[in-house]
């Protein structure tokens, strides 16, 4: 039966629609009408085959049916798209474990097939953190772990670059303990190891994991193209709290500075460190931070100068307003207060209130309110200062910085409570004393 070009295009369009929908029934119908339909895929303008599409979208039943159509079905597992990728690349990237297994059964050689950038399916799975697929690919072809990209990067480099720590752990475990050279492999362009990459990307958790591996620690002295070790690399980066934390991790884990060893002179009978030992340890830590921060050119201060100026302006304005306009205002002219029964004069019995002095000071029942208002004002300024400084601090600060801020915050509230309690007691005592004198009279 003659098949026109229009009919062929229509049939191929239905085949690709079936691959997008994942419909094995439509595939069966098309194959029965034209047993050569899979052979004609290479004659179309499409760069992907239906197997590429179904593997990418995760259509398991359609993929299984497509691979079962012999003789052309299994051969589709080796077909390349525009970027030289086989369907196994796409299924691995998307984490479709069952489809990956089917494709491996159809053509296990595709496990080592490289795309245009030199990536194999394992590299795609590592970039996306597909741990189940990684374990499956390694189990099927263990030596795939050692395949490198075009620029000499390993699959471990990809895990660090894409911040896939769990995938990195699985791969390191699969390597065992006798692959010191591979764990410290350097790429061809910059000669960076995975520890170099993690330091430059400031991945704290990844660095903590890497320096816990003895093989990586032994290779930490390797130099990159710039002539820096991983430890020296952090000193070249902009300084912030994350950089300081990484520096301390490398200092402690790599043993670059000798730690004070516990001795009989530094440990007392109860097993606790002596004051001298704690002082040495504290001084060492602080001196390291000082040396590190001292190398910075001060840009981080300039970057936050605007915000700090706003905070300082608010605090100065509130302080000035409190001084020129105290609670209750001030006397506008010299006034005699003897007509007020509750007047209080502190000038040797003189009841004249001098212009410019606070009004509430002249009334004894309200003196404690004035003092409380002053304390509240000072407390509010202190809290505003603390909050302002915290807001302009980088979000990468450690927990101890937050704890310090919180303790100061509640400490000021405690001061308010104490002052309020003391002045309340004082006011009650004065009121009782006043009432007693009236009753006595």
C-alpha positions in Angstrom: 0.0 0.0 0.0 1.4 3.4 -1.0 1.7 5.9 1.7 1.8 9.5 0.8 4.2 12.1 2.4 1.2 13.7 4.1 0.2 10.4 5.6 3.7 9.8 6.9 3.9 13.2 8.5 0.5 12.6 10.1 1.5 9.2 11.4 4.8 10.6 12.9 2.9 13.4 14.5 0.6 10.9 16.2 3.6 8.9 17.4 5.2 12.0 19.1 1.8 12.9 20.6 1.6 9.4 22.0 5.1 9.8 23.5 4.1 13.0 25.2 0.9 11.4 26.5 2.6 8.2 27.4 -0.1 6.1 25.7 1.0 2.5 24.8 -2.4 1.9 23.1 -1.8 4.5 20.5 1.7 3.2 19.9 0.3 -0.3 19.3 -2.2 1.0 16.8 0.4 2.9 14.9 2.8 0.1 14.8 0.2 -2.3 13.5 -0.7 0.1 10.7 3.0 0.7 9.8 5.6 -1.8 11.2 8.4 0.5 9.9 7.3 3.5 11.8 10.2 3.4 14.2 12.7 3.1 11.3 11.4 6.3 9.8 12.1 8.4 12.9 15.6 9.2 11.6 14.0 10.7 8.5 12.1 13.3 10.4 13.2 16.8 11.4 12.9 16.0 15.1 16.2 16.0 17.1 14.7 13.8 19.8 13.2 10.3 19.4 10.0 9.3 21.2 12.1 7.4 23.6 13.9 10.6 24.6 10.6 12.2 25.3 9.1 9.4 27.3 12.3 8.9 29.3 12.3 12.6 30.1 8.7 12.7 31.1 8.8 9.4 33.1 6.3 7.4 31.1 7.3 3.9 32.3 4.7 1.8 30.4 5.2 3.7 27.2 9.0 3.3 27.5 8.6 -0.4 28.2 6.3 -0.9 25.2 8.6 1.1 22.9 11.7 -0.9 23.8 9.8 -4.1 23.2 9.1 -3.3 19.5 11.8 -5.2 17.8 14.1 -4.8 16.0 14.2 -1.0 16.1 12.8 -0.4 19.6 15.9 -1.4 21.6 18.1 0.5 19.2 16.4 3.7 20.1 18.3 3.6 23.5 21.5 4.5 21.6 20.0 7.3 19.5 21.4 10.8 20.1 19.7 14.2 20.3 21.0 17.6 19.3 23.3 17.7 22.4 24.6 14.2 21.8 22.5 12.8 24.7 20.9 9.4 24.8 17.6 8.8 26.6 19.5 7.5 29.6 21.0 11.0 30.2 17.5 12.5 30.4 16.0 9.8 32.6 19.0 10.0 35.0 18.7 13.8 35.3 15.0 13.5 36.1 15.5 10.7 38.6 13.2 8.1 36.9 14.8 5.0 38.4 12.6 2.4 36.8 13.1 3.9 33.3 16.9 4.0 33.9 16.8 0.3 34.7 14.9 -0.5 31.5 17.3 1.6 29.4 20.3 -0.2 31.0 18.8 -3.5 30.3 18.2 -2.5 26.7 21.8 -1.2 26.2 24.1 -1.1 29.1 26.9 0.5 27.1 25.0 3.7 27.2 26.0 4.0 30.9 29.4 5.3 29.7 28.1 7.3 26.7 29.3 11.0 26.8 27.4 14.0 25.5 28.8 17.1 23.9 30.4 18.3 27.2 31.8 14.9 28.2 29.0 14.1 30.7 27.8 10.6 31.1 24.3 9.7 32.7 26.0 9.5 36.1 27.1 13.1 35.9 23.5 14.2 35.2 22.2 12.3 38.2 24.9 13.8 40.4 24.1 17.4 39.2 20.5 16.9 40.2 21.2 14.9 43.4 19.4 11.8 42.2 20.8 9.4 44.9 18.7 6.4 43.9 19.8 6.7 40.2 23.4 7.2 41.3 23.4 4.0 43.3 21.8 2.1 40.3 24.3 3.4 37.8 27.2 2.7 40.0 25.9 -0.8 40.7 25.5 -1.4 36.9 28.8 0.0 35.9 31.2 0.8 38.8 34.0 2.3 36.7 31.6 5.0 35.5 32.5 7.0 38.7 36.0 7.6 37.3 34.9 9.1 34.0 35.9 12.7 33.7 34.4 15.7 31.8 36.1 17.4 28.8 37.9 19.8 31.2 39.1 17.1 33.5 36.4 17.5 36.2 35.2 14.5 38.0 31.7 13.6 39.2 32.8 14.8 42.6 33.5 18.3 41.2 30.0 18.4 39.8 28.5 17.5 43.2 30.3 20.4 44.8 29.5 22.8 42.0 25.8 22.0 42.3 25.8 21.8 46.1 24.7 18.1 46.2 26.1 16.9 49.5 24.1 13.7 49.8 25.1 12.7 46.3 28.7 13.4 47.1 28.5 11.2 50.2 27.1 8.3 48.2 29.9 8.6 45.6 32.7 8.9 48.2 31.4 5.7 49.9 31.3 3.9 46.6 35.0 4.8 46.0 36.1 3.1 49.2 39.2 4.0 51.1 41.9 3.3 48.5 41.2 6.2 46.0 43.3 8.9 47.5 44.4 10.2 44.1 40.9 10.4 42.7 39.4 12.1 45.7 42.1 14.8 45.2 41.8 15.0 41.4 42.4 18.5 39.9 40.5 19.8 36.9 42.6 20.8 33.9 41.6 24.4 33.7 42.2 25.7 37.2 43.8 22.7 38.9 41.2 22.9 41.7 40.4 19.9 43.9 37.0 19.4 45.3 38.2 21.0 48.5 39.3 24.1 46.6 35.9 24.3 44.9 34.0 23.9 48.2 36.1 26.6 49.8 35.6 29.0 46.9 31.8 28.4 47.0 31.8 28.7 50.8 29.9 25.5 51.3 30.4 25.0 55.0 28.6 21.6 55.4 30.5 20.2 52.4 33.8 21.5 53.8 33.1 19.9 57.2 32.4 16.6 55.4 35.4 16.7 53.2 37.9 17.5 55.9 36.6 14.5 57.9 37.8 12.2 55.1 41.5 11.2 55.8 42.3 11.0 52.0 41.1 14.5 51.4 43.0 15.8 54.4 46.2 14.3 53.1 45.7 16.0 49.8 44.8 19.4 51.2 48.3 20.7 50.4 47.8 20.5 46.7 48.2 23.8 44.8 45.8 25.1 42.1 46.9 27.2 39.0 47.1 30.3 41.2 49.5 28.6 43.5 47.1 28.4 46.5 46.1 25.5 48.7 42.5 25.2 49.8 43.5 27.0 53.1 45.2 29.8 51.3 42.3 30.2 48.9 39.9 31.3 51.7 42.3 34.1 52.5 41.9 35.5 49.0 38.1 35.7 49.2 36.0 38.6 50.5 35.8 38.4 54.3 32.6 37.7 56.1 31.4 35.5 59.0 31.1 32.5 56.7 34.7 32.9 55.7 35.8 33.1 59.3 33.9 29.9 60.1 35.5 28.1 57.1 38.9 29.4 58.3 38.4 28.0 61.7 37.2 24.6 60.3 40.3 24.3 58.2 42.6 25.4 61.0 41.1 22.8 63.4 40.6 19.9 61.1 43.7 20.2 59.0 45.9 20.8 62.0 47.6 23.8 60.6 48.1 25.3 64.1 49.0 23.2 67.1 46.2 23.0 69.6 47.1 23.2 73.3 47.5 19.6 74.6 46.0 18.8 77.9 48.7 18.1 80.5 48.8 17.7 84.2 49.4 21.4 84.6 46.3 22.4 82.7 43.9 19.8 84.1 42.9 19.8 87.7 41.8 16.8 89.8 38.1 17.0 88.7 39.2 16.7 85.0 38.4 20.3 84.0 40.8 22.6 82.2 42.6 25.2 84.4 42.1 28.9 83.9 45.5 29.2 82.2 44.6 26.5 79.7 41.3 28.2 78.9 43.0 31.5 78.5 45.5 30.2 76.1 42.8 28.5 74.0 40.7 31.7 74.0 43.6 33.9 73.1 44.6 31.6 70.3 41.1 31.6 68.8 40.8 35.4 69.1 44.3 36.1 67.7 43.5 33.9 64.6 40.3 35.9 64.0 42.1 39.2 64.5 44.8 38.3 62.0 42.2 37.2 59.5 40.0 40.2 59.9 43.0 42.5 59.9 43.7 41.6 56.3 40.4 42.9 55.1 40.4 46.4 53.4 37.3 47.6 55.2 34.8 47.4 52.3 32.3 45.6 54.4 32.1 48.6 56.7 31.6 51.0 53.8 28.9 48.7 52.4 26.9 49.1 55.6 27.7 52.7 56.5 24.4 54.0 55.2 22.4 51.7 57.4 24.6 52.4 60.4 24.2 56.1 59.9 20.4 55.8 59.9 20.5 53.9 63.2 22.8 56.5 64.7 20.6 59.3 63.5 17.5 57.8 65.0 19.2 57.3 68.4 20.7 60.8 68.4 17.3 62.4 67.5 15.4 60.6 70.3 18.1 61.5 72.9 17.9 65.2 71.9 14.1 65.3 72.0 14.2 63.8 75.5 16.6 66.4 76.7 14.8 69.5 75.2 11.3 68.2 75.9 11.1 66.0 79.0 7.8 64.4 80.0 5.3 67.0 81.2 7.2 69.8 79.5 9.1 72.7 81.2 8.1 75.9 83.0 7.9 78.7 80.5 8.5 81.4 83.1 9.4 81.7 86.8 6.3 80.4 88.7 5.4 80.2 92.4 4.0 76.8 93.2 3.0 77.4 96.8 -0.7 77.3 95.7 -0.4 73.7 94.8 -0.9 71.3 97.8 1.4 68.7 96.3 4.2 71.0 95.3 7.7 69.9 96.0 10.6 72.4 96.0 14.2 71.4 96.4 15.7 74.9 96.6 15.7 75.3 100.4 12.0 75.7 100.7 11.7 78.2 97.8 8.5 77.4 96.0 9.5 79.3 92.9 9.9 77.1 89.8 12.6 78.4 87.5 11.8 78.8 83.8 13.2 75.9 81.8 13.1 73.3 84.5 10.9 70.2 84.2 7.3 70.5 85.4 6.9 67.0 86.8 10.0 67.4 89.0 8.1 69.9 91.1 5.4 67.4 92.0 6.5 64.7 94.3 3.8 62.2 93.4 5.0 62.2 89.8 8.7 62.1 90.4 8.8 58.3 90.1 6.9 58.6 86.8 9.6 60.9 85.5 12.4 58.6 86.5 10.6 55.7 85.0 10.0 57.5 81.8 13.7 58.3 81.6 14.6 54.7 82.1 12.1 53.6 79.6 13.5 56.1 77.1 17.1 54.9 77.6 15.9 51.3 77.4 14.1 52.0 74.1 17.2 53.7 72.7 19.4 50.7 73.7 16.9 48.2 72.2 16.7 50.3 69.0 20.5 50.3 68.7 20.7 46.5 69.2 18.0 45.8 66.7 19.5 48.2 64.2 22.9 46.7 64.5 21.4 43.2 64.1 19.5 44.2 61.0 22.6 45.4 59.2 24.6 42.3 60.3 25.0 39.6 57.6 22.6 36.8 57.8 25.4 34.3 58.0 26.2 35.2 61.7 26.6 32.3 64.1 24.1 31.3 66.7 26.2 32.8 69.5 25.7 36.3 68.0 21.9 35.8 68.1 22.1 34.6 71.7 24.1 37.6 72.7 21.6 40.0 71.1 18.7 38.1 72.8 20.2 38.2 76.2 20.9 41.9 76.0 17.3 42.5 74.8 15.7 40.7 77.7 18.3 42.2 80.1 17.1 45.7 79.3 13.5 44.6 79.9 14.6 43.3 83.3 16.1 46.7 84.1 12.7 48.3 83.3 11.0 45.8 85.6 13.3 46.4 88.5 13.1 50.2 88.2 9.3 50.0 88.0 9.1 47.8 91.0 11.4 50.0 93.1 9.5 53.2 92.2 6.2 51.5 92.8 7.3 50.5 96.3 8.6 54.0 96.9 5.3 55.6 95.7 3.2 53.2 97.8 5.3 54.0 100.9 5.0 57.7 100.2 1.2 57.4 99.7 0.7 55.4 102.9 2.9 57.9 104.8 0.9 60.8 103.5 -2.4 59.1 104.4 -1.2 58.3 107.9 -0.3 62.0 108.4 -3.7 63.1 107.3 -5.5 60.6 109.5 -3.3 61.6 112.5 -4.2 65.2 112.0 
